[in-house]
């Protein structure tokens, strides 16, 4: 199996993957996890002050 077999389907697979990730990120249950992850780079600064 090579690109000639799967090539035409790659854009569709990529689009479905993008849409699935977009929906997963926007689900309300994940908001707290993403906010905590966004604050991680600043965690050391808060400990030093």
Gaussian input, Z-matrix of N, CA and C with variables (Angstrom, degrees):
# hf/3-21g

backbone

0 1
 N
 C     1     B1
 C     2     B2     1     A1
 N     3     B3     2     A2     1     D1
 C     4     B4     3     A3     2     D2
 C     5     B5     4     A4     3     D3
 N     6     B6     5     A5     4     D4
 C     7     B7     6     A6     5     D5
 C     8     B8     7     A7     6     D6
 N     9     B9     8     A8     7     D7
 C    10    B10     9     A9     8     D8
 C    11    B11    10    A10     9     D9
 N    12    B12    11    A11    10    D10
 C    13    B13    12    A12    11    D11
 C    14    B14    13    A13    12    D12
 N    15    B15    14    A14    13    D13
 C    16    B16    15    A15    14    D14
 C    17    B17    16    A16    15    D15
 N    18    B18    17    A17    16    D16
 C    19    B19    18    A18    17    D17
 C    20    B20    19    A19    18    D18
 N    21    B21    20    A20    19    D19
 C    22    B22    21    A21    20    D20
 C    23    B23    22    A22    21    D21
 N    24    B24    23    A23    22    D22
 C    25    B25    24    A24    23    D23
 C    26    B26    25    A25    24    D24
 N    27    B27    26    A26    25    D25
 C    28    B28    27    A27    26    D26
 C    29    B29    28    A28    27    D27
 N    30    B30    29    A29    28    D28
 C    31    B31    30    A30    29    D29
 C    32    B32    31    A31    30    D30
 N    33    B33    32    A32    31    D31
 C    34    B34    33    A33    32    D32
 C    35    B35    34    A34    33    D33
 N    36    B36    35    A35    34    D34
 C    37    B37    36    A36    35    D35
 C    38    B38    37    A37    36    D36
 N    39    B39    38    A38    37    D37
 C    40    B40    39    A39    38    D38
 C    41    B41    40    A40    39    D39
 N    42    B42    41    A41    40    D40
 C    43    B43    42    A42    41    D41
 C    44    B44    43    A43    42    D42
 N    45    B45    44    A44    43    D43
 C    46    B46    45    A45    44    D44
 C    47    B47    46    A46    45    D45
 N    48    B48    47    A47    46    D46
 C    49    B49    48    A48    47    D47
 C    50    B50    49    A49    48    D48
 N    51    B51    50    A50    49    D49
 C    52    B52    51    A51    50    D50
 C    53    B53    52    A52    51    D51
 N    54    B54    53    A53    52    D52
 C    55    B55    54    A54    53    D53
 C    56    B56    55    A55    54    D54
 N    57    B57    56    A56    55    D55
 C    58    B58    57    A57    56    D56
 C    59    B59    58    A58    57    D57
 N    60    B60    59    A59    58    D58
 C    61    B61    60    A60    59    D59
 C    62    B62    61    A61    60    D60
 N    63    B63    62    A62    61    D61
 C    64    B64    63    A63    62    D62
 C    65    B65    64    A64    63    D63
 N    66    B66    65    A65    64    D64
 C    67    B67    66    A66    65    D65
 C    68    B68    67    A67    66    D66
 N    69    B69    68    A68    67    D67
 C    70    B70    69    A69    68    D68
 C    71    B71    70    A70    69    D69
 N    72    B72    71    A71    70    D70
 C    73    B73    72    A72    71    D71
 C    74    B74    73    A73    72    D72
 N    75    B75    74    A74    73    D73
 C    76    B76    75    A75    74    D74
 C    77    B77    76    A76    75    D75
 N    78    B78    77    A77    76    D76
 C    79    B79    78    A78    77    D77
 C    80    B80    79    A79    78    D78
 N    81    B81    80    A80    79    D79
 C    82    B82    81    A81    80    D80
 C    83    B83    82    A82    81    D81
 N    84    B84    83    A83    82    D82
 C    85    B85    84    A84    83    D83
 C    86    B86    85    A85    84    D84
 N    87    B87    86    A86    85    D85
 C    88    B88    87    A87    86    D86
 C    89    B89    88    A88    87    D87
 N    90    B90    89    A89    88    D88
 C    91    B91    90    A90    89    D89
 C    92    B92    91    A91    90    D90
 N    93    B93    92    A92    91    D91
 C    94    B94    93    A93    92    D92
 C    95    B95    94    A94    93    D93
 N    96    B96    95    A95    94    D94
 C    97    B97    96    A96    95    D95
 C    98    B98    97    A97    96    D96
 N    99    B99    98    A98    97    D97
 C   100   B100    99    A99    98    D98
 C   101   B101   100   A100    99    D99
 N   102   B102   101   A101   100   D100
 C   103   B103   102   A102   101   D101
 C   104   B104   103   A103   102   D102
 N   105   B105   104   A104   103   D103
 C   106   B106   105   A105   104   D104
 C   107   B107   106   A106   105   D105
 N   108   B108   107   A107   106   D106
 C   109   B109   108   A108   107   D107
 C   110   B110   109   A109   108   D108
 N   111   B111   110   A110   109   D109
 C   112   B112   111   A111   110   D110
 C   113   B113   112   A112   111   D111
 N   114   B114   113   A113   112   D112
 C   115   B115   114   A114   113   D113
 C   116   B116   115   A115   114   D114
 N   117   B117   116   A116   115   D115
 C   118   B118   117   A117   116   D116
 C   119   B119   118   A118   117   D117
 N   120   B120   119   A119   118   D118
 C   121   B121   120   A120   119   D119
 C   122   B122   121   A121   120   D120
 N   123   B123   122   A122   121   D121
 C   124   B124   123   A123   122   D122
 C   125   B125   124   A124   123   D123
 N   126   B126   125   A125   124   D124
 C   127   B127   126   A126   125   D125
 C   128   B128   127   A127   126   D126
 N   129   B129   128   A128   127   D127
 C   130   B130   129   A129   128   D128
 C   131   B131   130   A130   129   D129
 N   132   B132   131   A131   130   D130
 C   133   B133   132   A132   131   D131
 C   134   B134   133   A133   132   D132
 N   135   B135   134   A134   133   D133
 C   136   B136   135   A135   134   D134
 C   137   B137   136   A136   135   D135
 N   138   B138   137   A137   136   D136
 C   139   B139   138   A138   137   D137
 C   140   B140   139   A139   138   D138
 N   141   B141   140   A140   139   D139
 C   142   B142   141   A141   140   D140
 C   143   B143   142   A142   141   D141
 N   144   B144   143   A143   142   D142
 C   145   B145   144   A144   143   D143
 C   146   B146   145   A145   144   D144

   B1=1.4476
   B2=1.5306
   B3=1.2850
   B4=1.4503
   B5=1.5257
   B6=1.3018
   B7=1.4592
   B8=1.5247
   B9=1.3073
   B10=1.4658
   B11=1.5258
   B12=1.3197
   B13=1.4670
   B14=1.5200
   B15=1.3483
   B16=1.4650
   B17=1.5251
   B18=1.2988
   B19=1.4579
   B20=1.5155
   B21=1.3260
   B22=1.4729
   B23=1.5289
   B24=1.3110
   B25=1.4568
   B26=1.5256
   B27=1.3077
   B28=1.4638
   B29=1.5266
   B30=1.3223
   B31=1.4745
   B32=1.5311
   B33=1.3179
   B34=1.4639
   B35=1.5308
   B36=1.3173
   B37=1.4648
   B38=1.5268
   B39=1.3221
   B40=1.4613
   B41=1.5230
   B42=1.3179
   B43=1.4606
   B44=1.5284
   B45=1.3143
   B46=1.4643
   B47=1.5265
   B48=1.3219
   B49=1.4564
   B50=1.5218
   B51=1.3294
   B52=1.4601
   B53=1.5248
   B54=1.3084
   B55=1.4623
   B56=1.5256
   B57=1.3380
   B58=1.4641
   B59=1.5256
   B60=1.3259
   B61=1.4649
   B62=1.5232
   B63=1.3126
   B64=1.4604
   B65=1.5240
   B66=1.3212
   B67=1.4679
   B68=1.5236
   B69=1.3439
   B70=1.4645
   B71=1.5273
   B72=1.3210
   B73=1.4631
   B74=1.5259
   B75=1.3038
   B76=1.4575
   B77=1.5283
   B78=1.3311
   B79=1.4611
   B80=1.5271
   B81=1.3245
   B82=1.4640
   B83=1.5243
   B84=1.3051
   B85=1.4579
   B86=1.5142
   B87=1.3228
   B88=1.4559
   B89=1.5254
   B90=1.3134
   B91=1.4608
   B92=1.5329
   B93=1.3203
   B94=1.4647
   B95=1.5282
   B96=1.3216
   B97=1.4677
   B98=1.5264
   B99=1.3248
   B100=1.4614
   B101=1.5181
   B102=1.3281
   B103=1.4569
   B104=1.5257
   B105=1.3246
   B106=1.4663
   B107=1.5240
   B108=1.3144
   B109=1.4641
   B110=1.5314
   B111=1.3186
   B112=1.4611
   B113=1.5260
   B114=1.3159
   B115=1.4617
   B116=1.5279
   B117=1.3197
   B118=1.4694
   B119=1.5245
   B120=1.3234
   B121=1.4699
   B122=1.5255
   B123=1.3018
   B124=1.4542
   B125=1.5237
   B126=1.3151
   B127=1.4601
   B128=1.5224
   B129=1.3277
   B130=1.4638
   B131=1.5218
   B132=1.3124
   B133=1.4602
   B134=1.5343
   B135=1.3260
   B136=1.4556
   B137=1.5268
   B138=1.3162
   B139=1.4647
   B140=1.5195
   B141=1.3454
   B142=1.4614
   B143=1.5219
   B144=1.3171
   B145=1.4617
   B146=1.4808
   A1=109.09
   A2=116.27
   A3=120.55
   A4=110.66
   A5=115.12
   A6=120.49
   A7=112.44
   A8=117.35
   A9=120.35
   A10=111.64
   A11=116.79
   A12=120.78
   A13=110.90
   A14=116.66
   A15=121.05
   A16=113.81
   A17=117.69
   A18=121.80
   A19=115.41
   A20=118.16
   A21=118.20
   A22=113.95
   A23=117.76
   A24=120.61
   A25=113.28
   A26=118.16
   A27=120.95
   A28=113.75
   A29=120.56
   A30=118.52
   A31=112.80
   A32=116.69
   A33=120.08
   A34=109.95
   A35=117.26
   A36=121.15
   A37=110.24
   A38=117.21
   A39=120.69
   A40=111.50
   A41=117.72
   A42=121.61
   A43=110.53
   A44=117.35
   A45=121.04
   A46=110.38
   A47=116.77
   A48=120.87
   A49=110.94
   A50=117.41
   A51=121.49
   A52=111.03
   A53=117.57
   A54=121.34
   A55=110.37
   A56=116.93
   A57=120.42
   A58=110.76
   A59=117.69
   A60=120.48
   A61=111.30
   A62=116.66
   A63=121.20
   A64=110.23
   A65=117.52
   A66=121.45
   A67=110.09
   A68=117.14
   A69=121.26
   A70=111.06
   A71=116.66
   A72=120.89
   A73=110.81
   A74=117.73
   A75=120.54
   A76=114.30
   A77=118.58
   A78=119.49
   A79=109.50
   A80=117.24
   A81=120.31
   A82=114.04
   A83=119.27
   A84=121.99
   A85=114.03
   A86=117.95
   A87=121.98
   A88=113.26
   A89=117.34
   A90=120.78
   A91=112.13
   A92=118.16
   A93=121.15
   A94=110.98
   A95=117.49
   A96=120.62
   A97=110.85
   A98=116.87
   A99=120.47
   A100=111.75
   A101=117.94
   A102=120.36
   A103=110.58
   A104=117.33
   A105=120.72
   A106=110.87
   A107=117.16
   A108=121.02
   A109=110.58
   A110=117.32
   A111=120.59
   A112=111.62
   A113=117.37
   A114=121.33
   A115=112.56
   A116=118.83
   A117=121.36
   A118=114.50
   A119=120.61
   A120=118.60
   A121=113.47
   A122=117.79
   A123=121.65
   A124=112.70
   A125=118.73
   A126=122.11
   A127=111.24
   A128=118.39
   A129=120.66
   A130=111.78
   A131=117.47
   A132=120.94
   A133=110.42
   A134=116.98
   A135=119.77
   A136=110.84
   A137=118.16
   A138=121.54
   A139=111.17
   A140=117.89
   A141=121.94
   A142=113.09
   A143=118.73
   A144=120.54
   A145=111.46
   D1=133.64
   D2=-178.17
   D3=-138.28
   D4=-168.88
   D5=-176.74
   D6=-60.68
   D7=-32.94
   D8=-178.89
   D9=-63.23
   D10=-28.88
   D11=-179.89
   D12=-82.96
   D13=-48.30
   D14=-174.99
   D15=-96.16
   D16=-13.00
   D17=-175.77
   D18=-51.86
   D19=-48.33
   D20=-178.75
   D21=-65.25
   D22=-20.67
   D23=-177.62
   D24=-92.20
   D25=-13.43
   D26=-177.79
   D27=-59.55
   D28=-44.63
   D29=178.12
   D30=-61.51
   D31=-36.77
   D32=178.91
   D33=-67.34
   D34=-43.31
   D35=178.63
   D36=-63.38
   D37=-41.88
   D38=179.02
   D39=-65.09
   D40=-39.84
   D41=178.88
   D42=-65.22
   D43=-44.56
   D44=178.89
   D45=-62.59
   D46=-41.58
   D47=178.28
   D48=-63.02
   D49=-44.38
   D50=178.95
   D51=-61.20
   D52=-45.35
   D53=-179.26
   D54=-64.71
   D55=-41.48
   D56=179.51
   D57=-63.48
   D58=-43.62
   D59=178.20
   D60=-65.56
   D61=-39.46
   D62=179.15
   D63=-61.56
   D64=-44.66
   D65=178.92
   D66=-66.06
   D67=-41.90
   D68=-179.10
   D69=-60.99
   D70=-40.29
   D71=-179.60
   D72=-68.09
   D73=-35.07
   D74=-175.97
   D75=-85.13
   D76=-4.28
   D77=178.46
   D78=-64.35
   D79=136.28
   D80=-175.98
   D81=-61.28
   D82=-29.98
   D83=-177.22
   D84=-67.29
   D85=-18.89
   D86=-177.18
   D87=-94.57
   D88=-3.68
   D89=-173.71
   D90=-61.04
   D91=-46.08
   D92=-178.38
   D93=-63.16
   D94=-41.25
   D95=179.34
   D96=-61.69
   D97=-43.10
   D98=-179.50
   D99=-69.55
   D100=-35.98
   D101=177.11
   D102=-66.29
   D103=-40.99
   D104=177.41
   D105=-64.24
   D106=-41.34
   D107=179.36
   D108=-66.29
   D109=-34.35
   D110=-179.96
   D111=-68.99
   D112=-26.11
   D113=-178.75
   D114=-88.07
   D115=-10.00
   D116=-177.26
   D117=-56.72
   D118=-41.57
   D119=-179.79
   D120=-61.56
   D121=-22.71
   D122=-177.51
   D123=-98.96
   D124=2.54
   D125=-176.80
   D126=-63.85
   D127=-39.55
   D128=-179.89
   D129=-67.58
   D130=-35.24
   D131=-179.20
   D132=-64.72
   D133=-37.79
   D134=-179.49
   D135=-69.72
   D136=-33.14
   D137=-179.94
   D138=-71.43
   D139=-32.51
   D140=-177.13
   D141=-76.01
   D142=-19.94
   D143=-176.25
   D144=-94.24

